[in-house]
Amino acid sequence: GEVEAINLCFEIKAPLLLIDEKKGRKIAQSYKIDIIGTLGVLSLANKRNLKNKREINDNLSLLIKNNFYFSSDIILYFLNQLK
C-alpha cells in the first residue's frame, strides 16, 4: 500500500501524497514528498468553506466508526482548529 503510493507519486510527479500511516509518512518525507493526511484534507475543506464544523464532525465520527484510528490528542487538536 504505502510503498506503492510513494512510488506512484514519483511516477506521476504528484504534488501531494495522501497518506495516514506513520511509517509511510516518514518515508515519504525522507524523499521530500509533500504529504497530507485524512484530517488534513478535512481541515482544508473546512478552511475553504467546503464543509462546516458539523459536517466535519460527522465525517470524523464516520471515520472512527469505520476503524480509522486517531489519537485523542490529535482529535482534540483537530477539532479545536475548526472554524
C-alpha positions as CSV (number, residue, x, y, z in Angstrom):
1,G,0.0,0.0,0.0
2,E,2.2,2.8,1.2
3,V,5.3,1.9,-0.8
4,E,3.2,1.6,-4.0
5,A,1.6,5.0,-3.2
6,I,5.0,6.6,-2.8
7,N,6.3,5.0,-6.0
8,L,3.2,6.2,-7.9
9,C,3.7,9.7,-6.5
10,F,7.2,9.7,-8.1
11,E,6.0,8.2,-11.4
12,I,3.2,10.7,-12.0
13,K,5.0,13.6,-10.3
14,A,2.1,14.2,-8.0
15,P,2.4,17.4,-6.0
16,L,1.0,15.9,-2.8
17,L,0.6,12.4,-1.3
18,L,-2.4,11.5,0.8
19,I,-1.1,9.1,3.5
20,D,-2.0,8.5,7.1
21,E,0.2,5.6,8.2
22,K,3.1,7.0,10.4
23,K,5.9,4.9,8.9
24,G,4.8,5.7,5.3
25,R,4.6,9.4,6.1
26,K,8.2,9.3,7.4
27,I,9.5,7.5,4.3
28,A,7.6,10.0,2.0
29,Q,9.1,12.9,3.9
30,S,12.6,11.5,3.7
31,Y,12.1,11.6,-0.1
32,K,10.9,15.3,0.1
33,I,7.4,14.4,-0.9
34,D,4.7,16.7,0.4
35,I,2.1,14.8,2.4
36,I,-1.3,15.3,3.8
37,G,-3.4,13.0,5.9
38,T,-7.2,12.4,6.1
39,L,-7.6,15.0,8.9
40,G,-5.6,17.5,6.8
41,V,-8.0,17.1,3.9
42,L,-10.9,17.6,6.2
43,S,-9.2,20.7,7.7
44,L,-8.6,22.2,4.2
45,A,-12.3,21.5,3.3
46,N,-13.3,23.5,6.5
47,K,-10.8,26.3,5.9
48,R,-12.1,26.7,2.3
49,N,-15.7,26.7,3.5
50,L,-16.5,23.4,1.6
51,K,-17.6,21.7,4.9
52,N,-18.8,23.3,8.1
53,K,-17.9,22.1,11.6
54,R,-21.0,19.9,11.9
55,E,-20.2,18.1,8.6
56,I,-16.6,17.7,9.6
57,N,-17.7,16.2,13.0
58,D,-20.0,13.8,11.1
59,N,-17.2,12.8,8.8
60,L,-14.8,12.2,11.7
61,S,-17.4,10.1,13.5
62,L,-17.9,8.0,10.4
63,L,-14.1,7.5,10.0
64,I,-13.8,6.4,13.6
65,K,-16.8,4.1,13.3
66,N,-15.1,2.5,10.3
67,N,-11.9,1.8,12.3
68,F,-9.7,4.8,11.4
69,Y,-7.5,5.4,14.4
70,F,-6.6,8.9,15.5
71,S,-5.1,9.5,19.0
72,S,-7.2,11.6,21.3
73,D,-4.6,14.3,21.3
74,I,-4.8,14.6,17.5
75,I,-8.6,14.6,17.6
76,L,-8.6,17.4,20.2
77,Y,-6.1,19.5,18.3
78,F,-8.0,18.9,15.0
79,L,-11.4,19.8,16.5
80,N,-10.1,23.0,18.2
81,Q,-8.7,24.4,15.0
82,L,-12.0,24.1,13.1
83,K,-14.0,27.2,12.3
